[in-house]
Amino acid sequence: MLSNYLPFNNLITNDEWTFNGVRSSENWTHGYHRYPAKFLPNIVKKIIETHTNVGDTVADLFAGCGTTLVEAKIHGRVSIGVDINPVAQLITSVKTNPITPDTLANVYSTIKKVITDYNAEVFSTAVKHDRIDYWFFPENRNKIAYLYEAILKMEESQQVKDFFLVALSNVLKNCSKWLQSSTKPQIDPDKIPSEPFAAFKKQVNSMLKKNDAFFKELNKLNYLNTDCTIHLEDARKTSIATGSVSAVITSPPYVTSYEYADLHQLTAYWFDYISNLIDYRKNFIGTFYSYGEKLECDSKIAQVIIEQLKEKHLRTAKEMTNYFNDMQKVAVEMHRILRTEGRAFIVIGNTTYKNIKIESAEIFGELLELSGFTIENVIKRSIPFKLIPTIRDCNTGKFTTAANKNSKEVYPEEYIIIAKK
Ligand SMILES: C[S@@+](CC[C@H](N)C(=O)[O-])C[C@H]1O[C@@H](n2cnc3c(N)ncnc32)[C@H](O)[C@@H]1O
């Protein structure tokens, strides 16, 4: 460690938090949709079980695909999620609101009949966009348009329509020309995309089973109506009431790692959430497309890193500054929404960028203290599965594979910072 920041000194890995052999999508609705850098549900489960009570309110200001909210619901905790990404909002709302299994089964029978009526000669009028034409062969595009239109036309509740939209969203990548193993938007000239109707049916079948199990368990526990809301908002300034939350459990976007806007563009274009990527990217934190000019940050650890980066790559130094200043705003917001003695649990890893160690965890700890929190504990855990890419190219700083001889492992471990208001 470079910084020698006290709460992180002499930490040893805590095996109780490793959850070796556990996959991320086993239980409940966790596996509905792929989502980069999603939480291991067991981490959230353990925090909820050890630090909150039934009826408490739990919030996640970077809710992503809703791992915190799903775990809150099954534990009878009220939950509020915030994410800037409409795709995240759609997925989270479907994952946290299971539907009566009979209703879904009936609607699905109707959709299957509609699929058998598909006529390739009749061209659908559903969403058209040159980016959709870029990513999909015409045959697949027409089938997806047909499915999309069929779902929208159904005389069902929005909740039921959203269930099928999530299923469709999760197969878009497989049915497109997008390089399957990549989170970067990149065409694979050799890819044979999946056939949309078969992929959709397989996805729905898997989701029906998960909905069924989640619905039954919540019903048994009497938690079906436990409040759970997801806001399409900015984590730096939310509509959550001051002092209303018992615990914030969150994992922030990693700096310069995923471009969430870019990698959710297939769903965003299809479902008409966006008309262009430039506007869509604007409010995401940690993006390469941030244009702040500042090079000063209140965190002393961050400032040292910014000075080093400035020498190597000015643009990246500005990006980093932006990122940490944004994170400070989020720390202040977390402090505002928490009740007195409420706690924030931040799951965060460090990384190396262009051979400079970026101590995001230590910096976040410092920013929490600057925002009025007391650091109560820091847990160090190793990451057993490749839930997030762990290798970066030393020269370009981009994520890569171990086969690249310039590669270097990043985030083989991460931290859970526990901060008390
Ligand atoms: C590491 S992911 C969170 C994953 C989440 N823990 C899960 O299990 O799915 C970070 C999230 O931050 C969101 N995000 C980025 N900038 C944001 C902002 N300004 N306000 C709210 N959310 C934002 C991204 O859309 C992404 O969903």
The ligand as a MOL file (V3000), in Angstrom:
LIG
                    3D

  0  0  0     0  0            999 V3000
M  V30 BEGIN CTAB
M  V30 COUNTS 27 29 0 0 0
M  V30 BEGIN ATOM
M  V30 1 C -20.6040 -1.4570 -10.0870 0
M  V30 2 S -22.1530 -1.1140 -10.7900 0 CHG=1
M  V30 3 C -23.2480 -1.5630 -9.5140 0
M  V30 4 C -23.6480 -3.0040 -9.6270 0
M  V30 5 C -24.6040 -3.4100 -8.5180 0
M  V30 6 N -23.9490 -3.4870 -7.2280 0
M  V30 7 C -25.2500 -4.7540 -8.8550 0
M  V30 8 O -25.1410 -5.7000 -8.0980 0
M  V30 9 O -25.8260 -4.8470 -9.9440 0 CHG=-1
M  V30 10 C -22.1920 0.6420 -10.7710 0
M  V30 11 C -23.5090 1.2830 -11.2190 0
M  V30 12 O -23.3700 2.7010 -11.0790 0
M  V30 13 C -24.2650 3.2850 -12.0180 0
M  V30 14 N -23.9490 4.7130 -12.1340 0
M  V30 15 C -22.9420 5.3190 -12.8110 0
M  V30 16 N -23.0150 6.6540 -12.6560 0
M  V30 17 C -24.0780 6.9060 -11.8480 0
M  V30 18 C -24.6630 8.0840 -11.3070 0
M  V30 19 N -24.1830 9.2980 -11.5950 0
M  V30 20 N -25.7310 7.9620 -10.4850 0
M  V30 21 C -26.2640 6.7340 -10.2130 0
M  V30 22 N -25.7670 5.5780 -10.7200 0
M  V30 23 C -24.7000 5.6610 -11.5250 0
M  V30 24 C -24.0490 2.4510 -13.2780 0
M  V30 25 O -25.1540 2.5770 -14.1550 0
M  V30 26 C -23.9230 1.0490 -12.6710 0
M  V30 27 O -25.1790 0.4260 -12.6730 0
M  V30 END ATOM
M  V30 BEGIN BOND
M  V30 1 1 1 2
M  V30 2 1 2 3
M  V30 3 1 2 10
M  V30 4 1 3 4
M  V30 5 1 4 5
M  V30 6 1 5 6
M  V30 7 1 5 7
M  V30 8 2 7 8
M  V30 9 1 7 9
M  V30 10 1 10 11
M  V30 11 1 11 12
M  V30 12 1 11 26
M  V30 13 1 12 13
M  V30 14 1 13 14
M  V30 15 1 13 24
M  V30 16 1 14 15
M  V30 17 1 14 23
M  V30 18 2 15 16
M  V30 19 1 16 17
M  V30 20 1 17 18
M  V30 21 2 17 23
M  V30 22 1 18 19
M  V30 23 2 18 20
M  V30 24 1 20 21
M  V30 25 2 21 22
M  V30 26 1 22 23
M  V30 27 1 24 25
M  V30 28 1 24 26
M  V30 29 1 26 27
M  V30 END BOND
M  V30 END CTAB
M  END
